[in-house]
């Protein structure tokens, strides 16, 4: 009678042989496979495990590239062209020394308003006007050229008011209006209150034209047709204690004569009823030509 052990061995023997045969076959196969060689020249198994404990180095990761600047940022950092990169264009010159006309009169009248000019207006851009413009420019930080350019003119306009007719012609120089018909015959001192002028006329021809000044509303110059009844070269008014040189009396105490006050102040003042002349040389010449009995016409 067989025991369980014997039976197991009986059944296990063939199985063991089979396992052994498999191992032999495997060994035969492995014997034909090339083995790797280690660093010391010794052969090592086909499967190699590194037990040194050092982890393999991780491959280097490239640093992320800096993002490209946005369009606004690039524009902010990039050099930009400015107005300073271009040559500045000088302002347009409107008037300069030697110019004449009504516009120059207005310039001079406005310069008088801000106390940079005390003569004129004359209507001629002279050395006094140039000096006044240069002073005005320097006071306001503008280039001191003495020429009135657009920048200087706009600055002056902002500081002054529109000058009136008699500010433009404060010291005379205004054109005379047409003579009264009564002045077209004979020898006549033809005086116009409208244009504030005196024409010395002979037979309808104008010999001399002068700016004149009249009395105030409280002592107006009389109008009408008169004649010269008395000439007094060095006359002095006893009523007003004032000199009246080259006086040609035509109506009571009213006369055509030279006035130093008119020469100094222009139309800023007034007479006591006389016809004032500011040009002493010119009135001296007229005085020498006028005769007693010559006609005087004062009109509007």
C-alpha positions in Angstrom: 0.0 0.0 0.0 1.5 3.4 -1.1 1.5 6.3 1.2 0.4 9.9 0.2 4.1 10.9 0.2 5.0 8.2 -2.2 2.2 9.1 -4.5 3.3 12.8 -4.5 6.8 11.8 -5.3 5.6 9.5 -8.0 3.6 12.3 -9.6 6.3 15.0 -8.8 9.2 13.3 -10.4 8.1 13.7 -14.0 7.2 17.3 -13.2 10.6 18.0 -11.7 12.3 16.7 -14.8 10.2 18.9 -16.9 11.3 22.0 -14.9 14.9 20.9 -15.1 14.7 20.4 -18.8 13.3 23.9 -19.2 16.1 25.4 -17.2 18.7 23.6 -19.3 17.1 24.9 -22.4 17.1 28.4 -21.1 20.7 28.2 -20.1 21.5 27.0 -23.6 19.8 30.0 -25.1 21.4 32.4 -22.7 24.8 30.9 -23.5 24.4 32.3 -27.0 23.6 35.9 -25.9 26.4 38.6 -25.6 26.7 40.0 -22.2 27.4 43.5 -21.3 30.8 44.4 -19.8 31.1 46.7 -16.8 33.6 49.5 -16.2 36.1 46.9 -14.8 36.0 44.7 -17.8 33.9 42.1 -16.1 30.9 40.6 -17.7 27.6 41.4 -16.2 24.1 40.1 -16.5 21.8 41.2 -19.2 19.8 43.1 -16.6 21.7 45.8 -14.7 20.4 47.7 -11.7 22.2 50.8 -10.5 22.1 50.8 -6.7 24.5 53.7 -6.1 21.6 55.8 -4.7 22.4 58.8 -6.9 19.4 59.9 -8.9 20.2 60.6 -12.6 20.4 64.4 -13.3 17.3 65.8 -14.8 17.7 67.3 -18.2 18.2 71.1 -18.1 15.1 73.0 -18.9 15.7 76.1 -21.0 14.6 79.3 -19.3 11.4 80.8 -20.7 12.1 83.6 -23.2 11.1 87.1 -22.1 7.7 88.0 -23.7 8.0 90.5 -26.5 6.9 94.0 -25.4 3.4 95.0 -26.4 2.9 97.7 -29.0 2.3 100.5 -26.6 5.2 99.5 -24.4 7.5 99.3 -27.5 6.3 102.7 -28.5 7.0 104.1 -25.1 10.6 102.9 -25.1 11.4 103.6 -28.7 12.9 107.0 -29.4 10.3 109.2 -31.0 10.5 112.3 -33.2 9.4 115.5 -31.6 8.9 119.0 -32.8 12.4 119.8 -31.3 13.9 117.4 -33.9 12.8 119.8 -36.6 14.1 123.3 -37.1 11.6 125.8 -35.7 10.0 128.2 -38.2 10.3 131.8 -37.1 7.1 133.8 -36.8 6.0 135.9 -39.8 7.2 139.5 -39.6 4.3 141.9 -40.2 6.0 145.3 -40.0 9.6 146.5 -39.5 11.7 149.6 -39.8 10.8 151.7 -42.8 7.2 150.5 -43.2 4.4 153.0 -43.4 0.7 153.1 -43.3 -2.4 152.8 -41.2 -1.4 149.5 -39.7 1.8 151.0 -38.4 -0.3 153.8 -36.8 -2.3 151.2 -35.0 0.8 149.5 -33.8 2.1 152.8 -32.5 -1.2 153.7 -30.9 -1.3 150.4 -29.0 2.3 150.8 -27.9 1.3 154.2 -26.5 -1.5 152.6 -24.5 1.0 150.4 -22.7 3.5 153.2 -22.2 6.2 151.8 -24.5 5.9 154.7 -27.0 5.4 158.4 -26.2 5.6 160.0 -29.7 3.3 159.8 -32.6 1.5 157.9 -34.0 3.3 159.0 -37.1 2.4 156.1 -39.5 6.2 155.5 -40.1 8.0 152.6 -38.5 11.0 154.6 -37.3 13.8 154.1 -34.8 11.6 155.1 -31.8 9.0 152.5 -32.8 11.7 149.8 -33.3 13.1 150.6 -29.8 9.6 150.4 -28.3 8.9 147.1 -29.9 12.2 145.7 -28.7 11.5 146.8 -25.2 8.0 145.3 -25.3 9.4 142.0 -26.5 12.2 141.8 -23.9 9.7 142.4 -21.1 7.7 139.4 -22.2 10.5 137.0 -22.9 10.2 137.3 -26.7 13.2 137.5 -29.1 14.2 141.2 -29.1 14.3 141.8 -32.8 12.6 145.2 -32.9 10.4 143.8 -35.7 6.7 143.2 -35.1 6.0 139.6 -35.9 2.8 137.6 -35.4 3.7 136.5 -31.9 4.5 140.0 -30.7 1.4 141.5 -32.4 -0.9 138.9 -30.8 0.6 139.6 -27.3 0.1 143.3 -27.8 -3.5 142.9 -29.0 -4.3 140.9 -25.8 -3.1 143.8 -23.7 -4.7 146.8 -25.5 -8.0 148.0 -27.0 -8.9 149.1 -30.4 -7.6 152.7 -30.9 -10.1 155.4 -32.0 -9.7 157.7 -35.0 -8.0 160.5 -33.0 -5.7 158.0 -31.2 -4.5 156.9 -34.6 -3.9 160.6 -35.5 -3.2 161.9 -32.0 -0.4 164.1 -33.3 -1.9 164.9 -36.7 -1.2 163.5 -40.1 -4.8 162.7 -41.0 -6.0 163.4 -44.6 -8.0 166.5 -45.2 -11.6 166.3 -46.4 -12.8 168.2 -49.5 -12.8 172.0 -49.1 -15.9 174.0 -48.5 -17.2 175.7 -51.7 -16.5 179.1 -50.0 -12.9 178.2 -50.0 -12.5 177.8 -53.7 -12.0 181.5 -54.5 -9.6 184.0 -53.2 -7.1 183.7 -50.4 -8.6 181.5 -47.7 -7.7 179.8 -44.4 -10.1 176.9 -44.9 -10.6 175.1 -41.6 -12.5 171.7 -41.4 -13.8 170.5 -38.1 -14.6 167.1 -39.6 -11.0 166.2 -40.6 -9.4 168.6 -38.1 -7.3 170.2 -40.8 -6.5 173.7 -42.1 -5.8 174.3 -45.8 -4.1 177.5 -46.9 -5.6 178.0 -50.3 -5.2 180.6 -53.1 -7.8 180.6 -55.9 -8.9 177.1 -55.3 -5.3 175.6 -55.0 -4.1 174.2 -51.8 -0.7 175.6 -50.8 -0.4 173.9 -47.4 -2.4 171.5 -45.3 -1.9 171.3 -41.5 -3.5 169.4 -38.6 -5.3 171.7 -36.2 -7.1 171.5 -32.8 -10.2 173.3 -31.6 -11.9 174.5 -28.4 -13.7 172.2 -26.0 -17.4 171.9 -25.7 -17.2 174.6 -23.0 -15.3 177.0 -25.2 -16.1 175.9 -28.8 -14.4 177.4 -31.9 -17.0 179.4 -33.8 -18.0 178.4 -37.3 -18.8 180.5 -40.3 -17.0 182.9 -42.7 -14.6 185.5 -41.3 -11.6 187.4 -42.2 -8.2 188.0 -40.7 -8.4 191.4 -38.9 -5.1 191.3 -36.9 -1.8 189.5 -37.0 0.5 189.3 -33.9 3.8 187.4 -34.3 4.7 187.2 -30.5 1.2 187.4 -29.0 0.6 186.5 -25.4 -2.9 185.9 -24.0 -3.6 188.2 -21.0 -6.9 186.3 -20.4 -5.3 182.8 -20.1 -1.7 184.0 -19.5 -0.5 181.8 -22.4 1.8 182.4 -25.4 0.0 182.6 -28.8 2.8 183.0 -31.4 2.0 183.6 -35.0 -1.6 184.6 -34.1 -4.0 185.5 -36.9 -7.2 186.7 -35.3 -10.5 186.2 -37.1 -13.3 186.4 -34.6 -13.0 188.3 -31.3 -10.3 186.7 -29.2 -10.2 183.5 -31.4 -7.2 183.2 -33.7 -5.2 180.6 -35.7 -1.9 180.3 -33.9 0.9 177.9 -32.9 0.3 175.8 -29.7 3.2 174.2 -27.8 0.6 172.2 -25.8 -0.8 170.8 -29.0 2.7 169.9 -30.1 3.3 168.1 -26.8 -0.1 166.4 -26.1 -1.9 166.3 -29.5 -5.6 165.7 -29.4 -5.5 164.8 -25.7 -6.0 168.4 -25.0 -8.1 171.3 -26.4 -7.9 175.1 -26.9 -10.0 177.8 -25.4 -11.7 178.4 -28.8 -8.7 179.2 -31.0 -7.5 177.1 -34.0 -4.3 175.5 -32.7 -1.4 174.4 -35.0 1.3 172.1 -33.8 3.9 172.5 -36.6 5.7 175.7 -35.7 7.8 175.9 -38.9 4.7 175.4 -41.1 2.6 178.0 -39.3 5.5 180.5 -39.5 5.5 180.1 -43.3 1.7 180.5 -43.5 1.8 183.5 -41.2 4.3 185.2 -43.5 2.0 184.7 -46.5 -1.4 185.5 -45.0 -2.5 189.2 -45.2 -4.9 191.1 -43.2 -8.3 190.9 -44.8 -7.8 187.3 -46.1 -10.8 185.1 -45.7 -11.2 182.5 -42.9 -13.9 179.7 -43.3 -14.6 177.3 -40.4 -16.9 174.5 -41.4 -17.8 170.8 -40.8 
